[in-house]
């Protein structure tokens, strides 16, 4: 049985989810065994795919719903929320 954790994170960095933070997110997500899905409004993408993450076009203030499913779901969800709400270490 795998765990499933759903959390919400707010994009705080001024430039939003552009290429560099999207790559940081994908790299962080790839470190976990769990599958990672990210939803913004009606769009749901694979959090381990740079092309799909870019499709979210998430600007500053966007709410991202992160769903982690697998053996390390809780750790993955917390790490990704911290990354997003920490502004992807940009500022």
C-alpha positions in Angstrom: 0.0 0.0 0.0 1.4 3.4 -0.9 0.8 6.7 0.9 -0.9 9.7 -0.7 -0.3 13.2 0.5 -1.9 16.3 -1.0 -0.7 19.8 0.0 -1.1 23.3 -1.4 1.9 25.7 -1.9 1.9 29.3 -3.0 4.4 30.5 -5.6 6.1 33.5 -3.9 9.1 34.4 -6.1 8.6 37.5 -8.2 9.1 35.8 -11.6 6.9 32.8 -10.8 7.5 29.3 -12.1 9.9 30.1 -15.0 12.5 27.7 -16.4 15.0 27.8 -13.5 12.6 27.2 -10.6 10.7 24.6 -12.7 14.0 22.7 -13.2 14.7 23.0 -9.4 11.2 21.5 -8.8 11.7 18.7 -11.2 15.2 17.9 -9.8 13.8 17.8 -6.3 10.8 15.7 -7.3 13.1 13.2 -9.1 14.9 12.5 -5.8 11.8 10.8 -4.5 10.4 7.4 -5.4 6.8 8.7 -5.2 4.9 9.9 -8.2 4.4 13.7 -8.2 1.4 15.5 -9.7 1.0 19.2 -9.7 -2.3 21.0 -10.3 -2.9 24.7 -11.0 -6.6 25.5 -11.7 -7.7 22.9 -14.3 -4.2 21.8 -15.4 -2.6 18.7 -13.9 1.0 17.8 -14.8 3.7 15.4 -13.9 6.0 17.1 -11.4 9.0 15.2 -12.7 8.6 16.6 -16.3 10.2 20.0 -17.0 8.1 20.4 -20.2 4.9 19.7 -18.3 5.8 21.9 -15.3 6.4 24.8 -17.7 2.9 24.4 -19.0 1.5 25.5 -15.6 2.5 29.1 -16.4 2.3 29.7 -12.6 3.0 33.3 -11.8 3.7 34.9 -8.4 0.7 34.2 -6.1 -0.4 31.0 -7.9 -1.7 28.2 -5.8 -0.2 24.8 -6.7 -1.8 21.6 -5.4 1.0 19.0 -5.1 0.0 15.3 -4.8 2.7 12.8 -3.9 1.9 9.1 -4.0 4.3 6.4 -3.0 6.6 5.2 -0.2 8.1 8.6 0.6 5.0 10.7 -0.2 5.0 12.7 3.0 8.7 13.6 2.7 8.3 14.5 -1.0 5.3 16.7 -0.4 7.0 18.6 2.4 10.2 19.1 0.5 8.4 20.4 -2.6 6.2 22.7 -0.6 9.3 24.1 1.2 11.0 24.7 -2.2 8.0 26.5 -3.7 7.2 28.6 -0.6 10.9 29.4 -0.2 10.9 31.1 -3.6 13.1 28.4 -5.2 16.1 30.1 -3.4 15.9 32.9 -6.0 15.8 36.1 -3.9 
